[in-house]
Amino acid sequence: MKYIFTTIICFAFVWTTPAQNFKFGKVSKEELNQKQHPSDSTASAAVLYKNENIYFFFTGDKGFEQHREVYKRIKIYNKEGYDWATHKILLYEAGAGSKEKLSNLKGYTYTLEGGKVKKEKLKKDGVFEEEANDFIEINTITLPNIQDGCIIEYKYEIVSPFLAIDDINFQYAIPIDKFDFSVSTPEYYRYNKQINPKAFYYPNLIESTKANSATIANKKNYIAKNTTPGTTISTGTFDYKEQVIKAEEYNIPALKGEAFAGNMDNYRAKMSMELSAILNSYGAVEKSFSATWEKVSKSIYDDSDFGNQLNRSGFFKDEVAALASKANNDFQKAFLLQSFVKSKVKWNGVYGFRAQKGTRKAYIEGEGNVADINLLLIAMLRSQGVNANPVLVSTRNNGIPLYPTRKGFNYVICMVESQDSYALLDATDVFSMVNVLPTRTLNWQGRVIKDDGTSGWISLRPTGKAKESTSLNVKINSDFTIDGKVRQNITEHLALSYRNRFTGVSDDEHIKALEKDKGDIEVSELSFENDKDITQPVKLSYNYLLRDGVDEIGDNLYFSPMLFLSTKENPFKLEERQYPIDFAFPFEDKYMINIMLPEGYQVESLPQSEVFEFKNSDAKFTYIIKENGKFLQLNIILEMNASIISSDDYSVFKDFFGKVVEKQAEQVVLKKV
């Protein structure tokens, strides 16, 4: 599968003039003089024009080849938009000479100097090639002389031997003023098209057919190299029809990121085209592709780089048998073998449900992609009689598969079933646990494939809550500084995230992160326990000195009892929201705060103890404060029992979270005796 990655920035409605000249190289002074986008003053850049043309061209030697012509003209308003001057072009290869090629690359940067349009050409030093992995080459182009107000444009063509067509994106993180699009496919290739139903912008597609012809230089199967052999035709020409899909779109709004929305690509306006069948010259189906999830699952399982990997055990059998003998049940075996795989094979950062090296080679070399590692884990478990099966996953950055397609999956994990319960495992992350998967995999549901050929959906959402418990001791000194100690206990996915962020980091860097955005604070005597022992919660403790935690006004002292631990502002600021709130997993934040009252002061007023809920305890906030002799004691708990909040409930949840922030900011007032 091929992907186009973008960064989500803003949402806007745009305006353009249909009569504008979008011929390559014809940039106008009016475009260069534009100081901000007509309908979105916050846009850092805008696509003034985009043209994408996909078609198949027949040659006598190679048959039909896919051509993709791309042309973009982009206005850059300010420094925040400079990143749009860099563009990545992904080229794919499948071995045996099957490789995409980049051609006709041209680019210019346009600026105004002395009232005249000046253009600077994209040079060789602005093009960088790198091998991402065995299957992908990345060509990165960076246009020269980028400055506020400039315009860049570039065009290129990709010639591909593959029939798979990349998704067509109709939305970016910035507005698109005009987009002309066309895809033409020969009648011999049948594609299913799908517009993202979760998008809030829907393009107006026009479908038609047109006649075309091709010349044959020799006898050849002119449909495709992977159809049934033997179909030949004499030298000359042949006629065929093309299926054409076109769009001429104006004023395409930017895709606006929203707090805790998960992967915004799930909501992007885009069109997917899945090859469903190859026909012969008589219109009969020569080869049919996936049409149901069952067929998708079977086709993947039958792949030699998938199903065959699960039956290979000779190279690890003795080591695994000795290790598994120490376990009392299947889930203990799963934990032990997951830890063993982690120690033997490191993840190379490459996704995929197909083995890149193969389980044996990855085991020997000590490195592999996601499939190499997790298929190896499944093979080990099966060799010890454990009911383990692969689960196909689409990661959070890959979106949710909307219809039956192999392209919808880009990852695989392991499921172990025993005694009417199951556990999920992923051995790519050194800090993952049984049923504590990396956040990248927590994307709705996965497709488990059993060894008997059956398949079905299972939920990937965690049911247990990740917890962070914090105790805070507070002492107010005579100079109104505050010191004390913080102790934290962190579990499940929150612990996984904390370990990934701070294990191996120096104490100085760790302390800087703890001090960030917490006011005039000094952290010392940091202790970080169980950073590598994933069977135990993360334990953290440190001393602190806070110099700006108390305000003295007259004879009164004012301070928030949560001090630097409170949430400063509501992240949900929009009046309306289009997309669900996605926290990835349920969680609980608990605070136990003990405040020693300073000598010579007594309580004047305290915040009121309160409990409020959102939607039948999908979320709940508890705030209890009481005076106990010379101490104030607080118990504060924020529970997010639902990890997904519907956009329909947004306004109510926004109000709920706003109350949480306001409550945390409420102050204790002490009066001088």
matplotlib code that plots the C-alpha trace (Angstrom):
import matplotlib.pyplot as plt

x = [0.0, 1.1, 0.5, 0.6, 1.5, 0.5, 0.4, -3.0, -3.0, -6.3, -9.7, -11.0, -13.3, -11.6, -12.4, -10.9, -11.3, -12.1, -10.5, -7.1, -4.1, -2.7, -0.4, 2.9, 5.4, 2.7, 2.6, 1.1, 2.0, -1.5, -0.8, 2.6, 1.1, -1.6, -0.8, -3.2, -5.8, -9.1, -11.2, -8.8, -6.5, -4.9, -3.7, 0.1, -0.1, -2.6, -2.7, -3.7, -3.9, -3.5, -3.8, -3.6, -4.0, -3.8, -4.0, -2.6, -0.5, 0.1, 3.6, 4.3, 7.1, 5.5, 1.7, -0.3, 1.7, 0.3, 1.2, 0.5, 1.1, 1.1, 1.3, 0.9, 1.1, 1.4, 1.3, 3.4, 2.2, 4.6, 7.3, 4.7, 4.1, 7.7, 7.3, 5.1, 8.2, 9.4, 7.6, 8.2, 7.6, 7.4, 8.5, 7.7, 9.4, 8.6, 11.8, 12.5, 12.8, 9.3, 10.0, 8.3, 10.3, 10.2, 10.5, 9.8, 10.5, 10.6, 10.1, 10.4, 10.2, 8.7, 9.2, 8.7, 11.8, 11.6, 8.0, 9.1, 8.5, 11.7, 11.9, 14.5, 14.8, 14.8, 18.4, 20.0, 21.0, 17.4, 16.5, 17.5, 17.0, 17.0, 16.1, 13.4, 13.4, 13.6, 10.4, 10.3, 12.6, 11.8, 12.6, 12.5, 12.4, 13.0, 12.3, 15.0, 14.8, 11.7, 10.4, 7.2, 4.8, 6.6, 4.9, 6.3, 5.2, 6.4, 5.4, 6.5, 5.4, 5.5, 5.6, 4.5, 4.3, 1.8, -2.0, -2.6, -3.7, -2.7, -5.5, -6.5, -6.5, -9.1, -8.1, -4.9, -4.0, -4.3, -7.0, -7.1, -8.4, -8.8, -8.2, -8.6, -8.5, -8.8, -8.3, -8.8, -8.6, -8.7, -11.8, -9.6, -9.1, -12.1, -11.7, -14.1, -14.0, -14.8, -15.2, -14.4, -17.8, -16.4, -15.3, -17.2, -16.3, -17.5, -16.2, -18.5, -17.3, -18.2, -18.0, -17.9, -16.4, -14.2, -12.7, -9.0, -6.6, -3.1, -0.5, 1.0, 4.5, 4.5, 2.3, 1.7, -0.8, -1.8, -4.0, -1.4, 1.5, -0.4, -3.4, -3.8, -1.1, -1.9, -4.0, -2.3, -3.1, -1.4, 0.7, -1.4, -3.8, -6.7, -9.5, -10.6, -12.7, -11.6, -13.6, -13.0, -13.6, -13.1, -13.5, -13.2, -13.3, -13.2, -12.9, -11.9, -11.7, -8.6, -8.8, -8.7, -7.1, -9.0, -7.7, -7.7, -9.2, -6.9, -5.7, -7.3, -6.7, -9.7, -11.8, -10.0, -11.9, -10.2, -11.0, -9.7, -9.6, -9.3, -8.5, -11.3, -10.8, -8.8, -10.7, -9.6, -10.1, -13.6, -14.7, -14.5, -12.9, -9.4, -8.5, -10.8, -9.5, -10.9, -14.6, -15.4, -13.5, -13.4, -11.7, -9.3, -8.3, -7.9, -5.8, -3.5, -3.2, -2.3, 0.5, 3.9, 5.1, 2.3, 0.7, 3.9, 5.8, 3.6, 4.7, 8.4, 9.8, 13.0, 15.4, 14.1, 12.4, 14.8, 15.3, 11.5, 10.6, 13.0, 11.5, 7.9, 8.4, 8.7, 5.1, 2.0, -0.6, -0.9, -0.9, 2.3, 3.8, 2.7, 4.4, 7.6, 7.8, 6.9, 9.8, 12.1, 11.2, 11.9, 15.3, 16.1, 14.7, 14.6, 12.0, 13.4, 10.6, 8.9, 5.2, 3.5, 1.5, 3.8, 7.2, 10.0, 12.9, 11.0, 10.9, 14.0, 16.2, 14.9, 15.6, 19.1, 20.0, 18.2, 16.1, 12.9, 9.7, 6.4, 5.3, 8.7, 8.5, 4.9, 4.5, 7.6, 5.9, 2.8, 4.9, 6.7, 3.5, 1.9, 5.0, 4.2, 0.6, -0.8, -3.9, -2.3, -3.4, -2.5, -4.7, -4.6, -4.5, -4.8, -2.7, -4.0, -1.9, -3.3, -7.0, -9.9, -10.5, -13.9, -14.5, -12.9, -9.4, -5.8, -4.7, -6.7, -4.2, -0.6, 0.2, -0.2, -0.3, -0.8, -3.9, -3.8, -7.0, -7.3, -10.2, -12.8, -10.7, -8.1, -5.0, -3.4, 0.4, 2.8, 6.5, 7.8, 7.8, 10.2, 7.8, 4.6, 2.8, 0.2, -3.0, -1.0, -0.4, 1.4, -1.0, -0.4, -2.4, -5.4, -7.6, -11.1, -10.9, -8.7, -9.3, -8.2, -7.4, -7.7, -5.6, -8.8, -9.3, -12.1, -11.8, -13.6, -13.4, -12.2, -12.0, -8.6, -9.8, -8.5, -11.2, -9.1, -8.1, -4.5, -4.0, -1.7, -1.8, 0.0, 0.6, 1.7, 3.1, 2.9, 4.7, 4.3, 7.4, 7.8, 8.9, 5.9, 7.8, 6.5, 8.4, 7.5, 7.6, 5.8, 5.3, 3.7, 2.5, 1.8, 0.3, -0.8, -0.7, 0.3, 3.3, 4.1, 4.1, 6.2, 8.9, 9.1, 9.6, 12.1, 13.8, 17.5, 17.1, 19.5, 18.3, 19.0, 16.8, 14.1, 14.1, 13.8, 10.8, 9.2, 9.9, 8.5, 5.4, 5.1, 6.2, 9.2, 9.9, 13.1, 13.0, 15.6, 16.4, 14.6, 14.0, 12.7, 11.9, 10.8, 11.8, 12.6, 10.6, 7.4, 5.8, 5.6, 4.1, 6.4, 7.3, 8.5, 9.4, 11.1, 11.4, 10.4, 10.7, 8.1, 8.7, 5.5, 2.8, 1.3, 0.0, 0.1, -2.6, -2.9, -3.2, -4.4, -2.6, -4.1, -3.1, -4.4, -4.0, -3.1, -0.2, 1.7, -0.3, -3.5, -4.7, -4.2, -6.8, -9.5, -8.1, -11.6, -12.0, -14.1, -17.8, -18.7, -16.8, -17.0, -14.9, -15.1, -12.8, -10.4, -8.4, -7.2, -7.7, -9.6, -7.6, -7.8, -5.8, -5.9, -4.4, -3.9, -2.7, -1.6, -1.0, 0.6, -0.9, 1.8, 2.3, 0.1, -2.5, -5.9, -8.4, -10.6, -12.3, -12.0, -13.2, -16.5, -16.3, -18.1, -18.7, -19.9, -20.4, -20.6, -23.2, -23.8, -20.3, -18.6, -16.5, -16.5, -14.7, -14.5, -13.1, -13.1, -11.3, -11.4, -9.5, -7.9, -6.1, -3.0, -3.5, -5.7, -6.4, -7.6, -8.7, -9.2, -10.0, -10.6, -12.0, -12.4, -14.3, -15.1, -12.1, -14.3, -16.6, -19.1, -19.1, -22.8, -21.9, -19.1, -20.8, -21.8, -18.3, -16.7, -18.7, -17.8, -14.1, -14.3, -15.7, -12.8, -10.3, -12.1, -12.4, -8.7, -7.9, -10.1, -8.1, -7.7, -7.7, -5.7, -6.1, -3.3, -4.3]
y = [0.0, 3.5, 6.5, 10.2, 11.8, 15.3, 17.4, 18.6, 22.3, 24.2, 24.3, 27.0, 27.8, 29.3, 31.4, 31.3, 32.8, 30.2, 32.4, 32.4, 31.2, 27.9, 27.1, 25.9, 28.8, 31.5, 32.9, 36.4, 39.5, 39.4, 35.9, 37.1, 40.2, 38.3, 38.8, 36.3, 33.8, 35.5, 33.3, 32.0, 34.6, 31.9, 29.8, 29.7, 28.4, 27.4, 25.2, 27.7, 24.9, 21.1, 18.9, 15.1, 12.9, 9.1, 6.9, 3.7, 3.6, 0.6, -0.4, -3.5, -4.7, -4.0, -4.0, -1.4, 0.8, 3.3, 7.0, 9.5, 13.2, 15.7, 19.5, 21.8, 25.5, 26.6, 30.1, 30.4, 33.3, 33.0, 30.9, 28.4, 27.5, 26.9, 23.1, 23.1, 23.9, 20.3, 17.4, 13.7, 11.4, 7.6, 5.1, 1.4, -1.7, -5.4, -7.0, -8.7, -5.3, -4.2, -0.6, 2.8, 5.5, 9.3, 11.5, 15.0, 16.6, 20.4, 23.1, 26.8, 29.4, 32.7, 36.0, 39.7, 41.9, 45.5, 44.9, 42.1, 38.4, 36.4, 32.7, 30.3, 26.8, 23.6, 22.2, 18.8, 19.7, 20.3, 16.6, 13.9, 10.2, 7.6, 4.0, 3.8, 0.0, -2.8, -1.7, 2.1, 4.8, 8.3, 11.3, 14.5, 17.8, 21.1, 24.3, 27.1, 30.7, 30.3, 33.5, 35.0, 35.6, 33.4, 30.9, 27.5, 25.1, 21.7, 18.9, 15.3, 12.0, 8.5, 5.6, 2.4, -1.3, -1.8, -1.9, -0.6, 3.0, 5.3, 7.0, 10.3, 13.0, 15.8, 17.6, 18.9, 20.6, 23.9, 25.2, 24.1, 26.8, 24.5, 20.8, 19.2, 15.4, 12.6, 8.8, 6.6, 2.8, 0.3, -1.9, -4.9, -3.7, -3.4, -1.1, -0.5, 3.2, 4.4, 7.9, 8.2, 8.3, 9.9, 13.0, 16.3, 17.4, 15.3, 15.9, 15.9, 13.1, 12.7, 9.3, 8.4, 6.0, 6.9, 5.0, 4.5, 2.4, 1.0, -0.3, -3.8, -4.4, -8.1, -11.0, -10.5, -10.8, -7.2, -7.1, -7.6, -9.7, -11.4, -12.7, -16.2, -16.8, -17.6, -14.6, -13.2, -10.8, -10.0, -7.0, -3.8, -1.9, -2.8, -0.7, -0.7, 1.4, 3.3, 4.1, 7.7, 9.5, 13.3, 16.1, 19.9, 21.2, 24.7, 26.0, 22.8, 23.5, 22.6, 19.6, 21.1, 19.3, 19.0, 18.1, 14.3, 13.5, 10.6, 10.3, 13.1, 11.0, 9.1, 12.1, 13.3, 13.6, 11.0, 8.4, 4.8, 2.6, -1.1, -3.5, -6.1, -8.1, -8.5, -9.3, -11.0, -9.6, -11.2, -9.5, -12.7, -12.5, -13.9, -13.1, -12.0, -10.2, -9.6, -8.7, -9.7, -9.6, -13.4, -13.4, -10.6, -12.6, -15.8, -14.1, -12.7, -16.0, -17.8, -15.4, -17.1, -14.1, -14.5, -18.0, -20.0, -18.1, -19.6, -23.1, -22.7, -23.8, -25.9, -23.0, -22.1, -25.2, -26.3, -22.8, -22.2, -25.6, -25.0, -21.6, -22.6, -25.5, -22.9, -21.6, -22.9, -21.8, -20.5, -16.8, -17.3, -18.9, -15.9, -13.5, -15.5, -16.0, -12.3, -11.3, -13.8, -12.5, -8.9, -10.0, -11.8, -9.6, -5.8, -3.9, -2.0, 0.6, -0.9, -1.6, -4.4, -7.6, -9.4, -10.6, -8.5, -10.9, -14.0, -15.3, -17.4, -14.7, -12.1, -14.5, -15.1, -11.5, -10.1, -7.5, -7.4, -5.6, -5.9, -9.1, -10.8, -10.3, -11.0, -13.9, -15.3, -15.0, -16.8, -19.6, -20.1, -20.2, -22.7, -24.9, -25.2, -26.1, -22.6, -21.4, -18.4, -16.6, -13.4, -10.3, -7.9, -4.3, -0.9, 1.5, 4.8, 6.6, 4.4, 5.1, 2.6, 0.2, 1.2, -1.7, -5.1, -4.5, -5.8, -2.2, -1.5, -3.3, -2.4, -4.3, -7.6, -8.6, -11.9, -13.2, -16.0, -17.8, -20.0, -21.0, -18.7, -15.6, -14.1, -11.8, -9.5, -9.2, -7.1, -7.9, -4.9, -2.5, -3.4, -2.0, -3.5, -6.2, -8.8, -6.8, -3.5, -2.8, 0.2, 3.1, 3.0, -0.3, 0.9, 1.6, 0.3, -3.4, -6.0, -9.1, -12.3, -15.2, -18.7, -21.6, -23.3, -20.4, -18.6, -15.0, -12.4, -9.0, -8.4, -5.2, -3.6, -1.1, -1.7, -2.4, -1.8, 1.7, 3.0, 4.7, 7.5, 8.0, 11.0, 11.9, 15.5, 16.8, 20.5, 22.8, 26.6, 28.3, 31.6, 33.3, 31.8, 29.4, 25.9, 22.7, 19.0, 15.7, 14.1, 10.3, 8.8, 5.3, 4.7, 1.6, 0.0, 2.2, 5.3, 3.4, 2.2, 5.8, 7.0, 4.3, 5.0, 8.6, 8.5, 5.2, 5.8, 9.6, 11.3, 12.7, 16.2, 15.9, 14.1, 16.9, 19.5, 17.8, 17.6, 21.3, 22.4, 24.7, 24.4, 27.9, 28.8, 25.3, 23.4, 19.6, 17.6, 14.0, 12.3, 8.6, 6.6, 2.9, 0.0, 1.8, -1.5, -4.0, -4.0, -6.4, -3.6, -0.1, 2.8, 4.5, 8.1, 10.4, 13.8, 16.8, 20.2, 23.9, 26.2, 29.9, 31.3, 29.1, 31.5, 35.0, 37.3, 39.9, 41.9, 39.4, 36.6, 33.9, 32.5, 29.3, 26.5, 23.2, 21.3, 23.7, 22.8, 19.5, 21.2, 21.3, 25.0, 25.3, 23.4, 21.8, 21.7, 25.2, 24.9, 25.9, 22.9, 19.8, 17.5, 14.6, 12.3, 12.8, 9.8, 9.2, 5.8, 4.1, 4.6, 6.2, 7.5, 10.3, 10.3, 12.9, 12.7, 16.0, 16.8, 20.5, 21.6, 24.9, 27.6, 28.9, 31.9, 31.2, 29.6, 28.7, 31.5, 29.6, 26.4, 25.2, 23.2, 19.4, 18.3, 15.4, 15.8, 13.3, 13.1, 10.8, 8.1, 8.0, 7.8, 10.5, 11.4, 14.0, 13.9, 16.7, 16.3, 18.7, 18.8, 20.4, 18.0, 19.8, 21.5, 19.9, 20.2, 16.9, 16.5, 13.5, 14.3, 11.8, 12.2, 9.0, 8.6, 5.4, 5.8, 6.3, 7.7, 10.7, 11.2, 14.6, 14.7, 14.9, 17.4, 20.5, 18.6, 17.1, 20.4, 21.9, 18.9, 19.3, 23.1, 22.5, 20.1, 22.8, 25.5, 23.3, 22.5, 26.3, 27.2, 28.6, 28.1, 31.3, 31.4, 34.3, 35.6, 35.0]
z = [0.0, -0.7, 1.6, 1.4, 4.7, 5.6, 8.8, 10.0, 10.7, 10.0, 8.4, 6.1, 3.2, 0.2, -2.8, -6.3, -9.7, -12.4, -15.1, -13.4, -15.5, -14.1, -16.9, -15.5, -15.3, -15.6, -12.1, -11.8, -9.8, -8.3, -6.8, -5.4, -3.9, -2.0, 1.7, 3.2, 2.0, 1.0, 3.2, 5.8, 7.4, 9.6, 6.7, 6.5, 2.9, 0.3, -2.8, -5.5, -8.1, -8.2, -11.2, -11.0, -14.1, -13.8, -16.9, -18.4, -21.5, -23.6, -25.0, -27.0, -24.6, -21.3, -21.9, -19.9, -17.5, -15.1, -15.4, -12.7, -13.6, -10.7, -10.8, -7.8, -7.3, -3.7, -2.1, 1.1, 3.3, 6.3, 8.0, 9.4, 5.7, 4.7, 5.2, 2.1, 0.0, 0.7, -0.9, -0.7, -3.6, -2.8, -5.4, -5.0, -6.2, -5.9, -7.1, -10.5, -12.2, -11.1, -10.0, -10.4, -12.1, -11.6, -14.7, -16.0, -12.6, -12.7, -10.0, -9.5, -6.7, -7.7, -5.8, -6.5, -6.8, -7.8, -9.0, -11.4, -11.1, -10.5, -10.7, -9.3, -10.7, -8.6, -8.9, -8.4, -4.9, -4.0, -4.8, -2.3, -2.8, 0.0, 0.4, 3.1, 3.0, 0.4, -1.2, -1.0, -2.4, -1.2, -3.4, -1.4, -3.3, -1.6, -3.6, -3.3, -2.0, 0.2, 1.8, 3.0, 0.1, -2.4, -4.7, -5.5, -8.2, -9.3, -11.6, -12.1, -13.6, -12.0, -14.4, -12.6, -13.6, -10.9, -11.2, -7.7, -7.7, -4.8, -2.8, -4.3, -1.6, -2.1, 1.2, 2.7, 5.9, 4.0, 1.6, -2.0, -4.4, -7.4, -8.1, -11.5, -11.3, -13.8, -13.7, -16.7, -16.5, -19.4, -19.5, -18.7, -15.2, -12.9, -9.9, -7.0, -5.9, -2.5, -1.2, 2.5, 4.2, 7.3, 5.5, 5.7, 2.2, -0.7, -4.2, -7.2, -9.4, -13.1, -14.6, -18.3, -20.8, -23.8, -26.7, -27.1, -29.1, -28.9, -31.3, -31.0, -32.3, -31.7, -30.6, -26.9, -24.2, -24.3, -21.2, -18.5, -17.6, -14.7, -16.7, -18.1, -20.7, -24.3, -25.3, -28.4, -31.1, -34.4, -35.0, -35.6, -33.4, -31.2, -29.8, -26.2, -23.8, -20.8, -17.6, -16.7, -13.4, -13.3, -10.8, -11.1, -7.5, -6.2, -2.6, -0.9, 2.9, 4.9, 7.2, 10.6, 13.5, 16.7, 20.2, 20.8, 17.4, 16.7, 13.1, 11.1, 7.9, 9.0, 8.1, 5.0, 1.8, -0.4, -3.0, -2.8, -5.9, -5.3, -8.1, -8.0, -11.2, -14.4, -17.5, -20.8, -24.2, -24.3, -21.1, -19.0, -15.5, -15.7, -12.1, -9.2, -6.2, -2.7, -2.5, 1.1, 4.3, 4.3, 0.9, 2.0, 5.1, 3.1, 0.4, 3.1, 4.9, 1.7, 1.0, 1.4, 3.4, 5.9, 6.4, 5.6, 8.2, 10.9, 10.2, 10.5, 13.9, 13.4, 13.9, 17.4, 18.7, 21.4, 22.9, 23.0, 24.4, 27.4, 28.1, 27.7, 30.2, 33.0, 32.4, 34.1, 31.5, 28.0, 29.0, 31.0, 27.9, 25.9, 28.3, 28.4, 24.6, 24.0, 26.2, 24.4, 21.0, 22.1, 23.3, 20.1, 17.3, 17.3, 15.3, 12.3, 12.4, 9.2, 9.3, 7.3, 7.6, 5.2, 6.4, 5.1, 5.7, 6.8, 10.4, 10.2, 8.7, 11.1, 14.0, 12.9, 12.0, 15.1, 13.2, 11.2, 10.4, 12.3, 10.5, 10.9, 14.7, 15.5, 13.1, 14.7, 18.1, 16.8, 15.3, 18.7, 20.6, 18.2, 18.4, 22.1, 21.7, 22.4, 20.4, 18.8, 15.7, 13.8, 14.0, 11.0, 12.1, 10.5, 12.7, 13.9, 11.3, 8.6, 9.2, 9.5, 6.6, 5.2, 2.8, 2.1, 0.9, 1.6, 1.5, 4.6, 6.8, 7.5, 10.7, 12.4, 16.1, 18.0, 19.8, 22.3, 23.3, 26.4, 28.6, 27.0, 27.2, 25.0, 25.2, 22.6, 22.2, 20.2, 20.5, 18.5, 21.5, 24.3, 26.9, 25.7, 27.8, 27.4, 26.6, 26.7, 23.1, 21.6, 21.1, 17.4, 17.2, 19.2, 16.2, 16.7, 15.7, 14.0, 11.9, 13.5, 11.1, 12.5, 11.2, 9.9, 7.5, 9.3, 10.3, 12.3, 14.0, 17.5, 19.5, 19.9, 22.5, 26.1, 28.6, 31.8, 32.9, 32.8, 36.2, 37.4, 41.2, 42.6, 46.2, 46.9, 50.2, 50.6, 53.1, 52.9, 54.2, 56.0, 52.8, 51.1, 48.9, 48.9, 49.1, 49.4, 47.7, 44.8, 44.5, 41.4, 40.5, 36.8, 35.2, 31.9, 28.7, 30.7, 32.0, 28.5, 27.3, 30.2, 29.8, 26.0, 26.8, 29.7, 30.0, 29.1, 29.4, 31.7, 35.1, 33.9, 30.9, 32.9, 35.4, 32.7, 31.3, 34.8, 35.4, 32.0, 32.1, 35.9, 36.9, 39.0, 40.2, 41.0, 41.0, 42.8, 44.1, 41.3, 41.6, 38.6, 39.5, 37.4, 34.2, 32.6, 34.7, 32.8, 35.3, 37.8, 37.7, 37.0, 40.3, 40.3, 43.2, 43.5, 45.8, 44.6, 45.6, 44.1, 44.4, 42.8, 44.2, 46.8, 46.5, 49.6, 49.5, 52.7, 55.6, 53.3, 51.4, 48.1, 46.4, 44.3, 46.3, 43.2, 42.6, 39.4, 38.8, 37.7, 34.1, 33.1, 30.3, 28.6, 25.4, 23.9, 22.7, 19.5, 19.7, 17.5, 16.7, 13.7, 14.8, 17.9, 20.8, 20.9, 24.1, 22.8, 26.1, 29.4, 32.2, 35.7, 37.3, 41.1, 43.4, 47.2, 48.5, 52.0, 52.9, 56.1, 57.2, 57.9, 61.5, 62.2, 59.6, 59.6, 56.9, 55.7, 52.9, 51.0, 47.6, 47.9, 47.7, 44.5, 42.2, 38.7, 35.8, 32.1, 30.4, 33.0, 34.3, 30.9, 32.7, 36.3, 38.4, 42.2, 44.3, 48.1, 50.5, 54.2, 57.1, 59.6, 62.4, 61.0, 57.6, 54.5, 52.8, 49.2, 47.2, 43.5, 40.8, 37.1, 35.6, 31.8, 31.5, 27.9, 25.5, 22.6, 23.0, 20.1, 18.3, 19.2, 22.8, 22.3, 23.8, 27.0, 27.4, 26.7, 29.6, 31.8, 31.1, 31.5, 35.0, 35.8, 34.8, 36.8, 39.8, 39.8, 39.6, 42.7, 45.5, 49.2, 51.3, 54.5, 56.9, 59.2, 62.9]

ax = plt.figure().add_subplot(projection="3d")
ax.plot(x, y, z, "-o")
ax.set_aspect("equal")
plt.show()
